[in-house]
Amino acid sequence: MADNTPTSTPAGSTSKPLTGSLLNSATKPVIDKPTSSPVMKPVEPAKDPKGMFDWSDAKPYVIGKDESLFDVAQKFSVALQQLRYFNHINKATMKVKEGQTIYIPNKPVEVPYGA
């Protein structure tokens, strides 16, 4: 079994020689970083495809099975027309699909007359 202890120490050094992974080419201590912790990547805020609204502080919500826009509006106490306009949903159909992500505004949305 080989010993990883260096046979000499730098001139003027009074400490014990470094061993194992703590020794690099310049004989300076190197602290190994833990590999078990996950690396968090910054999340890009959602962007309104039409550029009309700031969705960065809106709450994302995924439409569930048999759920309508009306159901979501009631669940979050948001006016139906504001929710529709904020998410660019067709006024005539108000259709949303299961799995579709919509954004819940955190403040009132001004909906122009006829929009």
OpenMM code with the backbone's topology and positions (N, CA, C; nanometers):
from openmm import Vec3, app, unit

residues = "MET ALA ASP ASN THR PRO THR SER THR PRO ALA GLY SER THR SER LYS PRO LEU THR GLY SER LEU LEU ASN SER ALA THR LYS PRO VAL ILE ASP LYS PRO THR SER SER PRO VAL MET LYS PRO VAL GLU PRO ALA LYS ASP PRO LYS GLY MET PHE ASP TRP SER ASP ALA LYS PRO TYR VAL ILE GLY LYS ASP GLU SER LEU PHE ASP VAL ALA GLN LYS PHE SER VAL ALA LEU GLN GLN LEU ARG TYR PHE ASN HIS ILE ASN LYS ALA THR MET LYS VAL LYS GLU GLY GLN THR ILE TYR ILE PRO ASN LYS PRO VAL GLU VAL PRO TYR GLY ALA".split()
positions = [
    Vec3(0.0848, -0.1171, 0.0000),
    Vec3(0.0000, 0.0000, 0.0000),
    Vec3(0.0892, 0.1232, 0.0000),
    Vec3(0.0637, 0.2156, -0.0922),
    Vec3(0.1495, 0.3342, -0.1064),
    Vec3(0.1043, 0.4430, -0.0120),
    Vec3(0.2002, 0.5170, 0.0405),
    Vec3(0.1714, 0.6293, 0.1288),
    Vec3(0.1747, 0.7564, 0.0446),
    Vec3(0.0684, 0.8406, 0.0536),
    Vec3(0.0597, 0.9634, -0.0255),
    Vec3(0.1297, 1.0806, 0.0417),
    Vec3(0.1988, 1.0610, 0.1523),
    Vec3(0.2642, 1.1686, 0.2245),
    Vec3(0.3883, 1.2135, 0.1480),
    Vec3(0.3990, 1.3454, 0.1187),
    Vec3(0.5187, 1.3940, 0.0507),
    Vec3(0.6413, 1.3750, 0.1401),
    Vec3(0.7541, 1.3544, 0.0774),
    Vec3(0.8759, 1.3288, 0.1531),
    Vec3(0.9445, 1.4560, 0.1983),
    Vec3(0.9094, 1.5708, 0.1382),
    Vec3(0.9716, 1.6957, 0.1819),
    Vec3(0.8661, 1.8024, 0.1972),
    Vec3(0.8965, 1.9050, 0.2767),
    Vec3(0.8058, 2.0167, 0.2973),
    Vec3(0.8715, 2.1416, 0.2406),
    Vec3(0.7899, 2.2450, 0.2051),
    Vec3(0.8469, 2.3683, 0.1527),
    Vec3(0.9413, 2.4320, 0.2547),
    Vec3(1.0396, 2.5067, 0.2054),
    Vec3(1.1382, 2.5709, 0.2925),
    Vec3(1.0683, 2.6643, 0.3892),
    Vec3(1.1063, 2.6613, 0.5151),
    Vec3(1.0503, 2.7486, 0.6162),
    Vec3(0.9174, 2.7010, 0.6709),
    Vec3(0.8652, 2.5888, 0.6254),
    Vec3(0.7368, 2.5390, 0.6721),
    Vec3(0.7574, 2.4584, 0.7994),
    Vec3(0.6739, 2.4877, 0.8990),
    Vec3(0.6838, 2.4137, 1.0242),
    Vec3(0.5648, 2.3212, 1.0436),
    Vec3(0.4677, 2.3288, 0.9540),
    Vec3(0.3488, 2.2450, 0.9692),
    Vec3(0.3739, 2.1068, 0.9114),
    Vec3(0.2798, 2.0168, 0.9401),
    Vec3(0.2891, 1.8806, 0.8890),
    Vec3(0.2662, 1.8815, 0.7384),
    Vec3(0.3252, 1.7890, 0.6659),
    Vec3(0.3033, 1.7811, 0.5215),
    Vec3(0.1579, 1.7474, 0.4906),
    Vec3(0.1068, 1.7993, 0.3773),
    Vec3(-0.0301, 1.7734, 0.3352),
    Vec3(-0.0373, 1.6394, 0.2653),
    Vec3(-0.1531, 1.5755, 0.2754),
    Vec3(-0.1678, 1.4440, 0.2142),
    Vec3(-0.2939, 1.4365, 0.1298),
    Vec3(-0.3011, 1.3341, 0.0490),
    Vec3(-0.4214, 1.2998, -0.0279),
    Vec3(-0.4694, 1.4105, -0.1195),
    Vec3(-0.6046, 1.4321, -0.1228),
    Vec3(-0.6633, 1.5290, -0.2144),
    Vec3(-0.6417, 1.6727, -0.1696),
    Vec3(-0.5816, 1.6919, -0.0536),
    Vec3(-0.5565, 1.8269, -0.0070),
    Vec3(-0.4265, 1.8843, -0.0615),
    Vec3(-0.3554, 1.8100, -0.1434),
    Vec3(-0.2273, 1.8544, -0.1970),
    Vec3(-0.2404, 1.8794, -0.3467),
    Vec3(-0.2130, 2.0038, -0.3906),
    Vec3(-0.2115, 2.0302, -0.5339),
    Vec3(-0.0699, 2.0629, -0.5766),
    Vec3(-0.0502, 2.0994, -0.7016),
    Vec3(0.0851, 2.1178, -0.7531),
    Vec3(0.1605, 2.2308, -0.6838),
    Vec3(0.0913, 2.3291, -0.6276),
    Vec3(0.1585, 2.4405, -0.5602),
    Vec3(0.1660, 2.4165, -0.4097),
    Vec3(0.1325, 2.2990, -0.3627),
    Vec3(0.1295, 2.2590, -0.2219),
    Vec3(0.0454, 2.3535, -0.1366),
    Vec3(-0.0669, 2.4004, -0.1940),
    Vec3(-0.1623, 2.4810, -0.1177),
    Vec3(-0.2820, 2.3924, -0.0877),
    Vec3(-0.3430, 2.4097, 0.0285),
    Vec3(-0.4605, 2.3276, 0.0605),
    Vec3(-0.5749, 2.3544, -0.0381),
    Vec3(-0.6397, 2.2482, -0.0802),
    Vec3(-0.7540, 2.2585, -0.1688),
    Vec3(-0.8692, 2.1883, -0.0994),
    Vec3(-0.9800, 2.2580, -0.0846),
    Vec3(-1.0961, 2.1985, -0.0182),
    Vec3(-1.1888, 2.1443, -0.1258),
    Vec3(-1.2172, 2.0145, -0.1162),
    Vec3(-1.3073, 1.9525, -0.2125),
    Vec3(-1.4485, 2.0032, -0.1868),
    Vec3(-1.5195, 2.0375, -0.2961),
    Vec3(-1.6577, 2.0831, -0.2845),
    Vec3(-1.7486, 1.9611, -0.2825),
    Vec3(-1.8549, 1.9659, -0.2021),
    Vec3(-1.9462, 1.8516, -0.1988),
    Vec3(-2.0144, 1.8344, -0.3342),
    Vec3(-2.0285, 1.7114, -0.3762),
    Vec3(-2.0906, 1.6838, -0.5053),
    Vec3(-2.2366, 1.6435, -0.4913),
    Vec3(-2.2858, 1.6275, -0.3700),
    Vec3(-2.4216, 1.5805, -0.3511),
    Vec3(-2.5259, 1.6913, -0.3590),
    Vec3(-2.4882, 1.8174, -0.3408),
    Vec3(-2.5874, 1.9241, -0.3443),
    Vec3(-2.6172, 1.9628, -0.4888),
    Vec3(-2.7474, 1.9813, -0.5222),
    Vec3(-2.7841, 2.0150, -0.6604),
    Vec3(-2.7464, 2.1589, -0.6934),
    Vec3(-2.7214, 2.1839, -0.8195),
    Vec3(-2.6898, 2.3180, -0.8660),
    Vec3(-2.8197, 2.3820, -0.9133),
    Vec3(-2.8546, 2.4952, -0.8558),
    Vec3(-2.9780, 2.5647, -0.8909),
    Vec3(-2.9506, 2.6594, -1.0067),
    Vec3(-3.0285, 2.6468, -1.1129),
    Vec3(-3.0149, 2.7359, -1.2272),
    Vec3(-3.1212, 2.8448, -1.2149),
    Vec3(-3.0866, 2.9678, -1.2520),
    Vec3(-3.1879, 3.0731, -1.2450),
    Vec3(-3.3020, 3.0440, -1.3414),
    Vec3(-3.4233, 3.0707, -1.2971),
    Vec3(-3.5415, 3.0449, -1.3776),
    Vec3(-3.5782, 3.1726, -1.4518),
    Vec3(-3.5955, 3.1594, -1.5822),
    Vec3(-3.6365, 3.2734, -1.6627),
    Vec3(-3.7826, 3.3047, -1.6319),
    Vec3(-3.8160, 3.4322, -1.6057),
    Vec3(-3.9564, 3.4645, -1.5834),
    Vec3(-4.0358, 3.4470, -1.7123),
    Vec3(-4.1628, 3.4130, -1.6973),
    Vec3(-4.2485, 3.3953, -1.8136),
    Vec3(-4.2629, 3.5289, -1.8856),
    Vec3(-4.2662, 3.5219, -2.0170),
    Vec3(-4.2788, 3.6440, -2.0955),
    Vec3(-4.4062, 3.6385, -2.1778),
    Vec3(-4.4789, 3.7477, -2.1765),
    Vec3(-4.5997, 3.7606, -2.2559),
    Vec3(-4.5603, 3.7598, -2.4033),
    Vec3(-4.6143, 3.6668, -2.4828),
    Vec3(-4.5739, 3.6583, -2.6233),
    Vec3(-4.6082, 3.7835, -2.7039),
    Vec3(-4.7079, 3.8584, -2.6623),
    Vec3(-4.7472, 3.9803, -2.7343),
    Vec3(-4.6851, 4.1053, -2.6739),
    Vec3(-4.6171, 4.0902, -2.5585),
    Vec3(-4.5498, 4.2036, -2.4966),
    Vec3(-4.6419, 4.3051, -2.4304),
    Vec3(-4.7652, 4.2667, -2.4032),
    Vec3(-4.8617, 4.3611, -2.3447),
    Vec3(-4.8559, 4.3652, -2.1927),
    Vec3(-4.8162, 4.2551, -2.1301),
    Vec3(-4.8214, 4.2454, -1.9845),
    Vec3(-4.6898, 4.1958, -1.9268),
    Vec3(-4.6697, 4.2264, -1.7991),
    Vec3(-4.5535, 4.1773, -1.7258),
    Vec3(-4.5977, 4.0538, -1.6484),
    Vec3(-4.5554, 3.9376, -1.6945),
    Vec3(-4.5933, 3.8126, -1.6298),
    Vec3(-4.4921, 3.7693, -1.5246),
    Vec3(-4.3877, 3.8478, -1.5014),
    Vec3(-4.2816, 3.8052, -1.4096),
    Vec3(-4.3307, 3.7879, -1.2660),
    Vec3(-4.4321, 3.8631, -1.2258),
    Vec3(-4.4824, 3.8490, -1.0890),
    Vec3(-4.6192, 3.7809, -1.0845),
    Vec3(-4.6658, 3.7292, -1.1995),
    Vec3(-4.7928, 3.6571, -1.2049),
    Vec3(-4.7709, 3.5116, -1.1634),
    Vec3(-4.8771, 3.4509, -1.1128),
    Vec3(-4.8687, 3.3122, -1.0672),
    Vec3(-4.9059, 3.2177, -1.1820),
    Vec3(-4.8159, 3.1267, -1.2203),
    Vec3(-4.8510, 3.0305, -1.3264),
    Vec3(-4.9489, 2.9255, -1.2740),
    Vec3(-5.0407, 2.8846, -1.3593),
    Vec3(-5.1387, 2.7832, -1.3215),
    Vec3(-5.1621, 2.6923, -1.4413),
    Vec3(-5.1648, 2.5618, -1.4181),
    Vec3(-5.1873, 2.4639, -1.5250),
    Vec3(-5.3325, 2.4171, -1.5181),
    Vec3(-5.4011, 2.4288, -1.6293),
    Vec3(-5.5425, 2.3900, -1.6388),
    Vec3(-5.5557, 2.2395, -1.6190),
    Vec3(-5.6484, 2.2016, -1.5313),
    Vec3(-5.6728, 2.0610, -1.5024),
    Vec3(-5.7802, 2.0017, -1.5918),
    Vec3(-5.8030, 1.8725, -1.5745),
    Vec3(-5.9028, 1.8002, -1.6544),
    Vec3(-6.0421, 1.8577, -1.6265),
    Vec3(-6.1164, 1.8831, -1.7342),
    Vec3(-6.2538, 1.9359, -1.7283),
    Vec3(-6.2634, 2.0693, -1.6543),
    Vec3(-6.1578, 2.1478, -1.6570),
    Vec3(-6.1577, 2.2776, -1.5890),
    Vec3(-6.1742, 2.3878, -1.6933),
    Vec3(-6.2562, 2.4861, -1.6614),
    Vec3(-6.2790, 2.5974, -1.7538),
    Vec3(-6.2115, 2.7231, -1.7003),
    Vec3(-6.2052, 2.8235, -1.7844),
    Vec3(-6.1484, 2.9519, -1.7431),
    Vec3(-6.2315, 3.0111, -1.6300),
    Vec3(-6.3618, 2.9911, -1.6372),
    Vec3(-6.4518, 3.0381, -1.5317),
    Vec3(-6.4163, 2.9739, -1.3969),
    Vec3(-6.3884, 2.8438, -1.3976),
    Vec3(-6.3503, 2.7732, -1.2743),
    Vec3(-6.2235, 2.8335, -1.2136),
    Vec3(-6.1255, 2.8621, -1.2984),
    Vec3(-5.9987, 2.9192, -1.2516),
    Vec3(-6.0209, 3.0598, -1.1963),
    Vec3(-6.1025, 3.1388, -1.2656),
    Vec3(-6.1324, 3.2752, -1.2199),
    Vec3(-6.1963, 3.2726, -1.0808),
    Vec3(-6.2890, 3.1804, -1.0596),
    Vec3(-6.3528, 3.1678, -0.9280),
    Vec3(-6.2533, 3.1204, -0.8226),
    Vec3(-6.1695, 3.0250, -0.8583),
    Vec3(-6.0732, 2.9680, -0.7642),
    Vec3(-5.9772, 3.0744, -0.7106),
    Vec3(-5.9362, 3.1687, -0.7969),
    Vec3(-5.8391, 3.2704, -0.7576),
    Vec3(-5.9021, 3.4071, -0.7334),
    Vec3(-6.0359, 3.4151, -0.7361),
    Vec3(-6.1091, 3.5405, -0.7148),
    Vec3(-6.0603, 3.6516, -0.8079),
    Vec3(-6.0539, 3.6166, -0.9363),
    Vec3(-6.0125, 3.7109, -1.0400),
    Vec3(-6.1293, 3.7261, -1.1365),
    Vec3(-6.1523, 3.8485, -1.1849),
    Vec3(-6.2590, 3.8700, -1.2823),
    Vec3(-6.2304, 3.7888, -1.4083),
    Vec3(-6.3336, 3.7218, -1.4590),
    Vec3(-6.3193, 3.6336, -1.5746),
    Vec3(-6.2616, 3.7083, -1.6950),
    Vec3(-6.3120, 3.8261, -1.7259),
    Vec3(-6.2643, 3.9012, -1.8421),
    Vec3(-6.1197, 3.9477, -1.8248),
    Vec3(-6.0814, 3.9800, -1.7019),
    Vec3(-5.9421, 4.0199, -1.6767),
    Vec3(-5.8491, 3.9008, -1.6985),
    Vec3(-5.8881, 3.7842, -1.6499),
    Vec3(-5.8085, 3.6632, -1.6668),
    Vec3(-5.7975, 3.6272, -1.8149),
    Vec3(-5.9079, 3.6371, -1.8876),
    Vec3(-5.9098, 3.6079, -2.0313),
    Vec3(-5.8178, 3.7032, -2.1076),
    Vec3(-5.8301, 3.8328, -2.0816),
    Vec3(-5.7516, 3.9333, -2.1526),
    Vec3(-5.6027, 3.9227, -2.1184),
    Vec3(-5.5721, 3.8991, -1.9916),
    Vec3(-5.4339, 3.8883, -1.9442),
    Vec3(-5.3607, 3.7718, -2.0114),
    Vec3(-5.4359, 3.6651, -2.0464),
    Vec3(-5.3770, 3.5455, -2.1062),
    Vec3(-5.4025, 3.5342, -2.2563),
    Vec3(-5.4575, 3.6386, -2.3183),
    Vec3(-5.4824, 3.6433, -2.4633),
    Vec3(-5.5693, 3.5256, -2.5090),
    Vec3(-5.6762, 3.4999, -2.4344),
    Vec3(-5.7681, 3.3913, -2.4689),
    Vec3(-5.8816, 3.4498, -2.5518),
    Vec3(-5.9214, 3.3784, -2.6561),
    Vec3(-6.0242, 3.4235, -2.7484),
    Vec3(-6.1523, 3.4594, -2.6722),
    Vec3(-6.2023, 3.5806, -2.6986),
    Vec3(-6.3228, 3.6304, -2.6307),
    Vec3(-6.4468, 3.5498, -2.6686),
    Vec3(-6.4538, 3.5061, -2.7931),
    Vec3(-6.5727, 3.4356, -2.8412),
    Vec3(-6.5843, 3.2946, -2.7834),
    Vec3(-6.4720, 3.2259, -2.7670),
    Vec3(-6.4787, 3.0864, -2.7223),
    Vec3(-6.4390, 3.0672, -2.5762),
    Vec3(-6.3458, 3.1451, -2.5282),
    Vec3(-6.2907, 3.1338, -2.3914),
    Vec3(-6.2421, 2.9923, -2.3618),
    Vec3(-6.1972, 2.9222, -2.4636),
    Vec3(-6.1538, 2.7833, -2.4468),
    Vec3(-6.0110, 2.7753, -2.3938),
    Vec3(-5.9931, 2.6844, -2.2994),
    Vec3(-5.8611, 2.6489, -2.2483),
    Vec3(-5.8518, 2.4966, -2.2536),
    Vec3(-5.7298, 2.4471, -2.2669),
    Vec3(-5.7091, 2.3023, -2.2782),
    Vec3(-5.6440, 2.2484, -2.1522),
    Vec3(-5.6695, 2.1230, -2.1244),
    Vec3(-5.6034, 2.0551, -2.0126),
    Vec3(-5.4525, 2.0593, -2.0354),
    Vec3(-5.3789, 2.0982, -1.9318),
    Vec3(-5.2336, 2.1067, -1.9410),
    Vec3(-5.1829, 2.2430, -1.9865),
    Vec3(-5.2725, 2.3303, -2.0312),
    Vec3(-5.2327, 2.4647, -2.0750),
    Vec3(-5.1931, 2.5476, -1.9523),
    Vec3(-5.0853, 2.6237, -1.9651),
    Vec3(-5.0421, 2.7111, -1.8560),
    Vec3(-5.0967, 2.8502, -1.8796),
    Vec3(-5.1664, 2.9016, -1.7796),
    Vec3(-5.2127, 3.0404, -1.7837),
    Vec3(-5.1510, 3.1119, -1.6643),
    Vec3(-5.1608, 3.2427, -1.6630),
    Vec3(-5.0998, 3.3218, -1.5567),
    Vec3(-5.2073, 3.4010, -1.4844),
    Vec3(-5.2009, 3.3964, -1.3516),
    Vec3(-5.2974, 3.4651, -1.2669),
    Vec3(-5.2369, 3.6005, -1.2288),
    Vec3(-5.3015, 3.7114, -1.2695),
    Vec3(-5.2461, 3.8425, -1.2349),
    Vec3(-5.2570, 3.8680, -1.0851),
    Vec3(-5.1589, 3.9399, -1.0300),
    Vec3(-5.1624, 3.9680, -0.8860),
    Vec3(-5.2231, 4.1047, -0.8562),
    Vec3(-5.2608, 4.1780, -0.9615),
    Vec3(-5.3286, 4.3075, -0.9451),
    Vec3(-5.4316, 4.3196, -1.0568),
    Vec3(-5.5285, 4.4089, -1.0417),
    Vec3(-5.6322, 4.4221, -1.1444),
    Vec3(-5.5746, 4.4558, -1.2822),
    Vec3(-5.6389, 4.4024, -1.3847),
    Vec3(-5.5974, 4.4249, -1.5230),
    Vec3(-5.7035, 4.5121, -1.5887),
    Vec3(-5.6602, 4.6201, -1.6511),
    Vec3(-5.7550, 4.7070, -1.7212),
    Vec3(-5.7858, 4.6465, -1.8574),
    Vec3(-5.9150, 4.6133, -1.8773),
    Vec3(-5.9589, 4.5529, -2.0027),
    Vec3(-6.0294, 4.6631, -2.0831),
    Vec3(-5.9752, 4.6986, -2.1986),
    Vec3(-6.0388, 4.8032, -2.2808),
    Vec3(-6.1789, 4.7612, -2.3243),
    Vec3(-6.2664, 4.8593, -2.3408),
    Vec3(-6.4018, 4.8329, -2.3851),
    Vec3(-6.3996, 4.7615, -2.5195),
    Vec3(-6.4701, 4.6506, -2.5299),
    Vec3(-6.4794, 4.5753, -2.6536),
    Vec3(-6.3645, 4.4785, -2.6789),
    Vec3(-6.2686, 4.4741, -2.5885),
    Vec3(-6.1542, 4.3863, -2.6106),
    Vec3(-6.1819, 4.2461, -2.5632),
] * unit.nanometer
topology = app.Topology()
chain = topology.addChain("A")
for resn in residues:
    res = topology.addResidue(resn, chain)
    for name in ("N", "CA", "C"):
        topology.addAtom(name, app.Element.getBySymbol(name[0]), res)
